[in-house]
Amino acid sequence: MRKLLLSSTAIATIAGLSASIALADVSVTGYYEWKYNSRDSNITADDGDLFNNDSEIAFKFSNKTDNGLTVGLTTEMYSDGGDSTIDESSLTISGGFGKVVLGNNDGVTDTYGIEAEDLIKEEDAPAAASSTIAYDSDISLDQNDENKVSYHLPAMMDGKLTAGASYEDSGDTATTDISSFGAKYTTDMGGATLTLGVVSATQESTATNNADTKHKNMGAIVKSVHIV
């Protein structure tokens, strides 16, 4: 009898979620970029003309439950030069306790990390000069849109301090589990706004005599507006 009741409850819960999504606030956004490159240099392999494009459509659903929680669903479809894929797909649950993100999305280092390219252009994929030296200051370990769970604390100190953590489980043969942490602090500084970001990510290794992979990043942004 108990098993029957549990099954009935599960079916009712699924029906309730379906109804909530149907009545939820819906947002559909997107972009399209078309590129033409023409290069003439001393490197023959890089010379020539090239057409390219990429685009993305994002579907976002949001609704509030009877107990005050906000539930959201995000799915992003991405196309790069004709190859289409589901780029990110995740569920969010937020309330007075903070926010939980479940599914295929970037980890917390994407939210709290600060790198040089954040100010001037779209971010490139983190690049490495060798297996141990990187020449891009961004963190790559948890920014992979793989299935993970992330938790973001409620904003503290009048909204100035935010922080969170992520965990990605590679399964029973745990050789690449990833744990990441991040925090960001924003404050006024003599008429300007100062933002500090600190993030850290660790990829575990169970291989014999093989050390864990660790990425760390610290950055700052100073914004000042002068009206003449």
Steps between C-alpha positions, in 0.01 A plus 500: 500500500782741587671436165173576320460829688859604422448424132177704497679791669781493241249505212314792658827690548601455137156621387534805724840591357368468145213735581738749664728511196201552271392806704853633555652824375678422173791687341651424158818685403775445246777640285660442161852593390631486143873532441726560202874467555771583248862446596829555322804424715831320502328177608360337187279258691313792662453709184182525294133589533254341738124526561374397842197542726367403840162545665309413815138482615425489873168383647440599863204406721438636848223455756436522875374210708234532770769501771684796345781321315595616151554216252666565165597300192754611240584327172736654245535379140835594344618480140861562391552493124202270446556246780207529744496376858334557839762725658359531852197350676439541872241535777520769769329513838536820701363652817613645830763225526673613179496327162566142386584427134464140377603377156725580205636844569823679590620485859536786746836618364312642199284711734765630738822492297649815345744489210650761266271424205188573705547873428577506128351208303327166500692240694713250311542146621777481762827415330828350622856550387591163647356235730584713804502864378192685375503828309126563544404606853154341494423172678396208279447204735136556597393715202414198287117484505521146644243368748568647845340654808574859606394693809504879529470656846260791557669836451661624822623834637217699337551317173870575475624143552388197298644148500433146383629147442466234228555126481525280192496121552664289230324181615596173670851505351565838655813625328397851396266632773513881506443723805495877460446803722463870432422835661453857381502825700387842373539831683524875443850646495534877484231554237592183310372143528747224588417132435726219618461138385672186631437148362659157536434165330654156566475192278572183697724224375501144635779384270815379676760775548281748314429833670165683495455784249435838663403834346481829690411851389490840669387814323376855555287749308494874572220707344494876512253733329573872461234730355632829361 
